[in-house]
């Protein structure tokens, strides 16, 4: 396997103390300030997470989701925080069907309990060291003092503006009646006030740091914020009530893992699509990838990705409600079964899908942090609900519309049910090996696991550094029905970035793919962030994807 030499638009960032890489420079700066003040990776990750809720409201609204993975260096363990809310008690399958006329509702009927605030606060309580005030200070400053709108946010706000007539969204994001241009200073005073309420509750609690963090959580989920959110949901026609907020807690859950290339890779459970990347690695292990020519190499990876995502749709769901046999899905035997018939030199068997149309939501973001002690934080906050549904007046955030990633098919493991968590596409990654550790992840919905697979293959098999692996041109298959309603699919379609498309698309078409070109560094190809730490020297390397606003900082 000898492909084109890697050239990067950004240097690989190196440091000896700590490193952060996230979907926005201001969030990375928030994390770096916490690290410089003596906080650990979790403290910094939580600060960055709250900051992302402010500076990327189109990608990761505060009322959204935030799956988290944490590596504790002192204990040598990895855990996850399931930052995904559940369907309200009133959201029966029949009620949700009726609300959407046989589809997942397009508005408030798909709201679920916000999961991100509890994910951030649970992480801080269990594994952080700083106060709620210190963790939220950067986010509050950005919300109250404002920040310059970037080109990505400006474009998304411009596209969303026509939907906002009569909604409080317009009061915040269209202050002059039109969408702000790049460079405009955007202030979010209502969001700042909500975050300040959490700080005030924590400060008033007294006692231990953990008690103060829990008080902030209670303020959000069992106080006036929940009452306001519940009333607004009822008035807007949603199922969410204050009682649903009070009943929720972001659970700490065990992670899943597989071995590949002498390293151990970790993902969140089947309440997310995290296991899909692990399945891809198990299948990739069955091939001598180094012996393949470039087009055949990608042909095999495309087939592997499609099979893993198909398994996701068939088997993954909230393990509190269904039995997901992950031991079997991550076994060598299952990998052999799924790769039967997938060869490097002949077309894949016909797909298992039929064409379906549908819109894709604006997306997600990501943050990872590694500190001097080797602790690591990896999280994929998401929810662009403010783009498509009304925000809660006076609170500065919208309620999670993650219900759009559920199914109305009673036989589907991801089917709607009261108290059940819809399966997430966001899925952070961690790797531990004899030579060090790595945290990595990306936005991108259906593309996330595919982009992460290609990033890992470029780094591990070609030996190129993290930044070069991040910038390598990628592809994305849309053959498998998407998680989001109405679960669109384009059988055979794979989009390939330039200049890779020029090199491999003709051969991919011979191998049965409907290969379509993407421009170089297409935003739809994801926005990978990654940090590696060398076990022997402690040297850190940080990478951030120029396809989006991603930025790495460290020292």
Number of C-alpha atoms within 10 A of each C-alpha: 12 10 10 9 10 15 12 14 10 13 13 15 19 20 16 16 17 28 33 37 37 37 31 23 19 23 32 29 23 26 35 27 16 24 26 14 12 14 20 26 33 34 29 36 37 30 28 37 33 27 30 31 27 32 28 24 26 27 28 31 31 32 30 31 32 35 29 30 30 28 25 17 13 9 8 10 11 22 18 26 25 28 29 34 31 31 25 27 17 16 24 16 18 12 15 23 18 14 21 15 10 12 15 24 20 16 19 26 26 27 29 34 33 30 28 32 25 30 30 29 24 24 24 25 23 12 18 22 18 21 20 30 19 16 30 22 21 22 28 24 15 23 24 17 14 19 18 17 20 18 15 14 20 19 15 16 23 16 12 19 18 11 14 19 11 9 15 20 25 22 16 18 23 17 13 10 10 13 21 22 17 14 12 14 13 22 22 22 19 18 22 23 17 19 25 19 17 23 25 17 20 25 19 11 16 12 10 10 19 21 15 24 28 22 24 28 23 20 20 24 25 19 15 14 20 22 18 16 26 23 15 21 22 15 11 15 12 24 24 28 22 23 15 24 26 16 14 19 19 23 14 17 14 15 19 20 19 18 16 16 11 10 15 16 22 25 27 28 25 22 24 24 28 27 29 32 26 27 28 24 25 24 27 20 16 12 16 10 19 12 11 17 16 18 21 20 19 19 26 23 25 22 23 26 28 23 22 27 26 20 17 24 20 13 18 28 27 22 15 11 13 13 12 18 12 15 10 11 21 21 15 16 12 16 23 14 11 18 18 11 12 17 16 20 15 14 18 20 12 9 14 12 15 13 13 13 12 12 10 14 17 20 19 28 32 32 35 37 38 34 25 19 14 26 23 29 31 32 33 29 34 34 31 26 29 30 24 20 23 24 26 24 17 15 19 26 26 27 31 31 27 29 28 25 22 27 26 19 11 11 9 15 23 28 19 28 23 15 22 25 30 27 29 30 27 31 31 33 27 26 21 21 16 11 13 18 23 25 30 31 30 31 32 23 25 24 21 26 31 27 26 23 21 22 24 17 18 20 17 15 12 16 12 16 17 27 28 24 25 28 24 23 23 24 25 26 23 17 25 28 24 23 24 23 21 20 19 21 20 18 20 22 17 22 22 24 23 19 16 21 23 12 13 20 22 14 17 19 16 13 18 16 23 18 22 15 16 22 14 18 20 18 17 21 27 30 29 33 31 32 29 28 27 17 15 9 10 18 18 27 27 31 31 32 28 21 17 21 18 24 23 29 22 24 16
